[in-house]
Amino acid sequence: MGKPLVLDGSSNCRLVAESIQAAIEDPHIDRLIVSGIDLECEIASSLLVLFKHRIHPWAEIVVRKCIGPIHGLLTLILEESKASVDVLQLDNTVGKLGVSGAIRRGLSKNRDLCKVKEIALTNSRLSAWIMEDLMTGICTHTGIRNLLFIACEFIPSAAAILSRGLKYSPHVQDLSLYGSKIDDYDLASVVDSCYNLTSIDLGHTDCGPKTISRLGFLLDSSRKSSNCKLTSLDINCHRHLGTSTPSGTDLTALFRGLTQNSTVKHLDITSLPLNDKSAECLVTCLHNNVTLESMVLTDCGLSQVSMTLILENLANFAGMRRLYMDGRHNLGLYGRQQWTELATEALSTRNLLLEALYLPPAFDFYRAEMDQLLDRNLAGRRILLSDGMCKTSPTLQNPSAVWSHVLERVNKVALPDGCKRNPPSKAARRADMTYYMLRQRIMLEN
């Protein structure tokens, strides 16, 4: 992880000039954050020097809350700079005069040099003409792999242009609409164009029945025309449920498609309501799907019947490695000991592939039984109870166990044991507020 160069509106011009001169020569400074700068002041001329003379590549450039000719700055970055840029993040910027046009020209004219791999737009209102400019550049610049729209507002016609653009951008692999304002009908039209993608993040969007239905159709690999490439799907609502909240019946269609799928490894359906019928369909899916390795059922309101059904079949899930069932469910006051016995029995199975199980609050009442199980049978498996404390077998105990599990949750796709992800990761940039809230929660609990 390199060092950042931060330029903001309070920066002293002399210090800025010195920092820029250092950044020109130092390859370890690989992140540039330009925040609150008046691009008509003296600092702007220093930026011109930076982009004209630096040859070391940028891992990330972030532009936020600047005033003045922002399109000129983007022209410098994308057309005149000698250094390539991996990630370009624009916060509440793309709607300013000439910005989308500068992005289109920069991506189209200088494809060999700028080498942008990821474009992240945050807190932006996306009209039809803005999206037309963006998708024209993205279709042309075949190096772009990741396209992130975080907390953006989509005008209906803009969503249609995004959908059309994705069809002509087979090089784009990762799409995130995290926290964006886009209705269920438009979201469904975007999903129809996602057959080239390997990862979709629809977290905190108004993902309703139409979208869920189209996702089920997309996932069904048994269709002759199916060419689904998805490996990760996030439709986490997390208490952001709108008027078009999908029902358990809608989710049944999703699970039926997932049963026939051979590519998806991670699925997050946090806060989507699961009734007993959809839970039964989910269990059937997990019996037959050998590809799915990680699934998040946090806050899904599982009933006593559904929880019992899942735990009884835990040992028979074909490919599951990590199963998250923490959070709030409709478990009632009775049966906690029965569920604990079911969980311990399943986890004691010798041929069980499950590596980590995250349990709801009801299991805290029988922590002693869980501790005994860990001491006797786990052999490296992990259980996370609802208070956030991680229980592991003695061979895996380490001081940072709790925090490593939180990072797994934030980074969506779980990391292999022993691997570390250096922040700020792409997933952490997607959900800065979620990352911060989880971190604060763990600090308070410890």
C-alpha positions in Angstrom: 0.0 0.0 0.0 1.5 3.3 -1.1 1.2 6.8 0.4 -1.5 9.3 -0.4 -1.1 12.9 -1.6 -4.0 15.0 -0.2 -4.7 18.4 -1.5 -7.7 20.3 0.0 -9.0 23.8 0.1 -7.1 24.6 3.3 -3.7 23.6 1.9 -0.9 26.1 1.9 0.3 26.9 -1.6 4.0 26.6 -0.7 3.5 23.3 1.0 1.4 22.1 -1.9 4.2 22.9 -4.3 6.6 21.0 -2.2 4.3 18.0 -1.9 3.7 17.9 -5.6 7.4 18.0 -6.3 7.9 15.1 -4.0 5.1 13.2 -5.7 6.6 13.7 -9.1 9.7 11.8 -8.0 8.3 9.3 -5.5 6.7 6.1 -6.9 5.4 5.2 -3.4 3.0 8.1 -3.5 0.3 6.4 -5.6 -3.0 7.9 -4.4 -4.1 11.5 -5.1 -7.0 13.0 -3.3 -8.2 16.5 -4.6 -10.9 17.8 -2.2 -12.4 21.3 -2.0 -9.9 22.9 -4.3 -10.7 26.1 -6.3 -9.3 25.1 -9.7 -8.8 28.7 -10.7 -6.3 29.4 -7.9 -2.6 28.9 -7.7 -2.8 25.3 -6.7 -4.3 24.4 -10.1 -1.1 25.4 -11.8 0.8 23.1 -9.5 -1.5 20.3 -10.5 -0.6 21.0 -14.1 3.1 20.5 -13.3 2.3 17.3 -11.5 0.4 15.7 -14.4 2.8 16.9 -17.0 6.0 15.5 -15.3 5.0 12.5 -13.2 5.5 9.2 -14.9 4.8 6.8 -12.0 1.3 5.2 -12.2 -1.5 6.2 -9.9 -3.4 3.5 -8.0 -6.3 5.9 -7.4 -7.3 9.5 -8.0 -10.2 10.9 -6.0 -11.9 14.2 -6.9 -14.5 15.6 -4.6 -16.2 19.0 -3.9 -14.0 21.0 -6.2 -15.1 24.3 -7.7 -14.1 25.8 -11.0 -13.3 24.1 -14.3 -13.3 20.5 -13.1 -13.5 19.3 -16.8 -10.0 20.8 -17.3 -8.6 18.8 -14.4 -10.1 15.6 -15.9 -8.6 16.4 -19.2 -5.2 16.7 -17.6 -5.7 13.3 -15.8 -7.1 11.4 -18.8 -5.5 13.0 -21.8 -2.3 14.9 -21.0 -0.9 12.9 -18.0 2.1 10.7 -18.6 1.0 8.4 -15.8 -1.7 5.8 -16.0 -4.6 5.7 -13.5 -6.1 2.5 -12.2 -9.1 3.9 -10.3 -10.9 7.2 -10.9 -13.4 8.2 -8.2 -15.6 11.3 -8.6 -17.7 12.4 -5.7 -20.7 14.7 -6.5 -18.7 15.9 -9.6 -20.0 14.3 -12.7 -23.0 16.6 -13.0 -20.8 19.8 -13.2 -20.5 21.6 -16.6 -18.4 19.7 -19.1 -17.3 16.9 -16.8 -19.1 13.9 -18.5 -17.9 15.2 -21.9 -14.3 15.3 -20.5 -14.6 11.7 -19.3 -16.0 10.6 -22.7 -13.2 12.3 -24.6 -10.5 11.1 -22.2 -11.5 7.5 -22.3 -12.0 7.5 -26.0 -8.9 9.4 -27.2 -6.2 8.1 -24.8 -7.1 4.4 -24.4 -3.5 3.2 -24.5 -2.1 5.6 -21.8 -4.7 6.3 -19.2 -5.5 2.6 -18.6 -8.4 3.2 -16.2 -9.6 -0.1 -14.7 -12.3 1.3 -12.4 -14.6 4.3 -12.5 -16.5 5.1 -9.3 -19.1 7.8 -9.2 -20.6 8.7 -5.8 -23.4 11.0 -4.7 -24.3 12.1 -8.2 -27.5 12.7 -10.1 -27.3 10.9 -13.4 -29.3 12.4 -16.3 -29.7 10.8 -19.7 -27.0 13.0 -21.4 -24.5 12.4 -18.6 -25.0 8.6 -18.8 -24.8 8.8 -22.6 -21.3 10.4 -22.3 -20.1 8.0 -19.7 -21.2 4.8 -21.5 -19.8 6.0 -24.8 -16.4 6.4 -23.2 -16.7 3.1 -21.3 -17.7 1.1 -24.3 -14.7 2.5 -26.1 -12.1 2.1 -23.3 -11.8 -1.7 -23.1 -9.5 -1.6 -20.1 -12.3 -0.8 -17.7 -13.2 -3.7 -15.5 -15.2 -2.2 -12.6 -18.1 0.3 -12.8 -19.4 1.7 -9.5 -22.3 4.0 -8.9 -22.5 4.6 -5.2 -25.5 6.5 -3.7 -26.4 8.0 -7.1 -29.8 9.0 -8.4 -30.8 7.6 -11.7 -33.3 9.4 -14.0 -35.4 6.6 -15.6 -33.9 7.2 -19.1 -30.4 7.1 -17.6 -31.0 3.5 -16.4 -32.1 2.5 -19.9 -28.8 3.9 -21.3 -26.8 2.1 -18.7 -28.6 -1.1 -19.6 -27.9 -0.6 -23.3 -24.2 0.3 -22.7 -23.6 -2.8 -20.6 -24.6 -5.0 -23.6 -21.8 -3.4 -25.7 -19.2 -3.5 -22.9 -18.2 -7.1 -22.4 -15.0 -6.0 -20.8 -16.9 -4.6 -17.7 -16.9 -7.4 -15.1 -18.0 -5.7 -11.8 -21.1 -3.5 -11.5 -22.1 -1.8 -8.2 -25.3 0.3 -7.7 -24.8 0.3 -3.9 -27.2 2.7 -2.2 -28.4 4.2 -5.5 -31.9 5.6 -6.1 -33.2 3.5 -9.0 -36.7 1.9 -9.1 -37.5 -1.7 -9.4 -38.5 -1.6 -13.1 -35.3 0.2 -14.1 -33.2 -2.1 -12.0 -34.7 -5.1 -13.6 -33.9 -3.7 -17.1 -30.2 -3.3 -16.0 -30.1 -6.9 -14.7 -31.2 -8.1 -18.2 -27.9 -6.7 -19.5 -25.6 -8.3 -16.8 -24.8 -11.6 -18.5 -21.2 -10.5 -19.1 -20.6 -9.5 -15.4 -18.9 -11.6 -12.7 -20.1 -9.5 -9.8 -23.2 -7.4 -9.1 -23.8 -5.3 -6.0 -27.4 -4.1 -5.7 -27.1 -3.5 -1.9 -29.4 -0.8 -0.4 -31.3 -0.3 -3.6 -35.1 -0.7 -4.2 -34.7 -4.3 -5.4 -38.2 -5.5 -5.8 -40.2 -8.4 -7.3 -39.3 -7.6 -10.9 -35.6 -7.4 -10.2 -35.6 -10.6 -8.2 -37.5 -12.4 -11.0 -35.0 -11.3 -13.6 -32.1 -12.3 -11.4 -33.6 -15.8 -11.1 -33.8 -16.0 -14.9 -30.2 -14.7 -15.3 -28.9 -17.3 -12.8 -30.6 -20.3 -14.4 -27.7 -22.0 -16.3 -30.0 -24.8 -17.5 -31.4 -22.6 -20.3 -29.8 -23.2 -23.7 -29.2 -19.5 -24.2 -27.8 -19.0 -20.7 -24.2 -17.7 -20.5 -24.2 -16.4 -16.9 -20.7 -15.6 -15.6 -21.7 -14.3 -12.1 -19.6 -15.4 -9.2 -20.8 -12.8 -6.6 -24.3 -11.4 -6.1 -25.3 -8.9 -3.4 -28.9 -7.9 -3.0 -28.5 -6.9 0.7 -31.4 -4.6 1.7 -30.2 -4.0 5.3 -33.3 -2.2 6.5 -33.5 -0.2 3.3 -36.8 -1.9 2.2 -39.0 0.2 -0.1 -42.6 -0.2 -1.3 -41.6 -2.9 -3.7 -40.0 -5.2 -1.2 -39.9 -8.8 -2.6 -41.9 -11.4 -0.8 -40.8 -14.9 0.2 -42.6 -16.2 -3.0 -40.4 -13.9 -5.1 -37.3 -15.2 -3.5 -38.4 -18.8 -4.3 -38.0 -18.0 -8.0 -34.4 -16.7 -7.2 -33.5 -19.9 -5.4 -34.9 -22.0 -8.2 -32.6 -20.2 -10.7 -29.7 -20.6 -8.2 -30.3 -24.3 -8.0 -29.5 -24.6 -11.7 -26.5 -22.2 -11.5 -22.9 -23.4 -11.8 -21.0 -20.1 -11.3 -22.1 -18.1 -8.3 -19.9 -18.5 -5.2 -21.2 -15.8 -2.9 -24.8 -14.6 -2.3 -25.9 -11.9 0.2 -29.7 -11.5 0.8 -29.5 -9.6 4.1 -32.8 -8.3 5.3 -34.9 -9.9 2.6 -37.8 -11.7 4.2 -37.7 -15.5 4.0 -40.9 -17.4 4.7 -41.1 -21.1 5.3 -41.8 -22.0 1.7 -38.8 -20.0 0.4 -36.6 -21.4 3.2 -37.5 -24.9 2.0 -36.6 -24.0 -1.6 -33.3 -22.6 -0.3 -32.5 -25.8 1.5 -33.2 -27.7 -1.8 -30.9 -25.3 -3.6 -28.1 -25.8 -1.1 -28.5 -29.6 -1.4 -27.9 -29.4 -5.1 -25.6 -26.4 -5.7 -22.0 -27.4 -5.3 -20.6 -24.1 -6.4 -22.1 -21.7 -3.8 -19.5 -21.3 -1.0 -20.7 -18.3 1.0 -24.2 -17.1 1.8 -25.5 -14.3 4.0 -29.0 -14.7 5.6 -28.5 -12.0 8.2 -31.8 -10.3 9.5 -33.9 -12.4 7.1 -36.6 -13.1 9.8 -36.3 -16.9 9.8 -39.0 -18.6 11.7 -38.5 -21.5 14.1 -39.6 -23.9 11.3 -37.1 -22.4 8.8 -34.2 -22.3 11.3 -34.8 -25.9 12.3 -35.0 -27.0 8.6 -31.7 -25.3 7.8 -29.8 -26.7 10.8 -31.1 -30.2 10.2 -29.7 -30.1 6.7 -26.5 -28.3 7.5 -24.3 -31.3 7.0 -25.8 -32.0 3.6 -25.1 -28.7 1.9 -22.9 -29.6 -1.0 -20.4 -26.8 -1.3 -21.1 -24.3 1.5 -18.0 -23.0 3.3 -19.4 -20.0 5.2 -23.0 -19.5 6.3 -24.2 -16.2 8.0 -27.4 -16.6 9.9 -26.8 -13.8 12.6 -29.0 -10.8 13.2 -32.7 -10.7 13.8 -35.1 -13.6 13.2 -38.5 -14.7 14.4 -37.3 -17.5 16.6 -39.6 -17.1 19.6 -38.7 -17.9 23.2 -38.5 -21.7 23.0 -36.5 -24.2 21.1 -33.1 -22.6 21.7 -31.6 -25.7 23.2 -33.0 -27.8 20.3 -31.4 -25.5 17.8 -28.1 -25.6 19.6 -28.2 -29.4 19.6 -28.9 -29.4 15.9 -26.0 -27.0 15.2 -23.6 -29.0 17.3 -24.6 -32.3 15.7 -24.2 -30.9 12.2 -20.8 -29.3 13.0 -19.6 -32.6 14.5 -20.0 -34.3 11.2 -16.6 -35.6 10.0 -17.2 -34.8 6.3 -18.6 -31.4 6.8 -17.2 -28.8 4.5 -18.4 -25.8 6.4 -15.6 -23.6 7.8 -17.6 -20.8 9.5 -21.1 -20.5 10.9 -22.5 -17.2 12.1 -25.4 -17.7 14.5 -28.3 -15.5 15.8 -28.9 -14.2 19.3 -30.9 -17.3 20.5 -27.7 -19.3 20.6 -25.9 -17.1 23.1 -27.9 -18.8 25.9 -26.0 -22.0 25.2 -22.5 -20.7 24.7 -21.1 -23.3 27.1 -22.3 -26.1 24.8 -20.8 -24.3 21.8 -17.5 -23.9 23.7 -17.4 -27.6 24.5 -18.0 -28.4 20.8 -15.2 -26.2 19.7 -12.8 -27.8 22.2 -13.8 -31.3 21.0 -14.7 -31.4 17.4 -14.2 -28.2 15.4 -10.7 -28.8 14.1 -10.3 -25.4 12.7 -13.9 -24.3 12.1 -15.3 -21.1 13.5 -18.5 -20.0 15.1 -19.5 -16.3 15.5 -22.3 -15.6 18.0 -24.5 -12.6 18.0 -22.5 -10.4 20.3 -19.7 -10.1 17.8 -17.2 -12.2 19.7 -15.5 -14.9 17.7 -15.1 -18.4 19.1 -12.5 -20.6 17.4 -10.7 -23.8 18.0 -7.3 -23.4 19.9 -5.4 -23.8 16.6 -7.0 -20.7 15.1 -7.1 -18.3 18.1 -5.6 -14.9 17.6 -6.1 -11.4 19.0 -7.5 -10.0 15.8 -10.1 -12.7 15.2 -13.1 -10.5 15.7 -11.8 -7.7 13.5 -10.9 -10.2 10.7 -14.4 -11.5 10.6 -15.8 -7.9 10.4 -13.5 -7.3 7.4 -14.8 -10.5 5.8 -18.3 -9.1 6.1 -17.4 -5.7 4.7 -15.4 -7.2 1.8 -18.3 -9.4 0.7 -16.3 -12.3 -0.5 -14.6 -14.1 2.4 -10.8 -14.3 2.4 -8.9 -17.6 2.7 -7.4 -18.3 6.1 -4.0 -16.5 6.5 -4.7 -14.0 3.8 -4.9 -10.2 4.5 -6.5 -7.5 2.4 -4.8 -4.1 2.7 -7.4 -1.3 3.2 -8.7 0.7 1.5 -10.1 -2.2 -0.5 -12.6 -1.8 -3.4 -15.4 -3.1 -1.2 -14.5 -0.8 1.6 -14.6 2.2 -0.8 -18.1 1.0 -1.9 -19.5 1.2 1.7 -17.4 3.6 3.7 -20.2 4.3 6.1 -21.0 0.6 6.6 -17.2 0.0 7.2 -17.1 2.8 9.7 -20.2 1.7 11.6 -19.0 -1.9 11.9 -15.6 -0.7 13.1 -17.1 1.5 15.8 -19.4 -1.3 16.9 -16.5 -3.7 17.4 -14.5 -1.1 19.2 -17.4 -0.6 21.6 -17.9 -4.3 22.2 -14.3 -4.8 23.0 
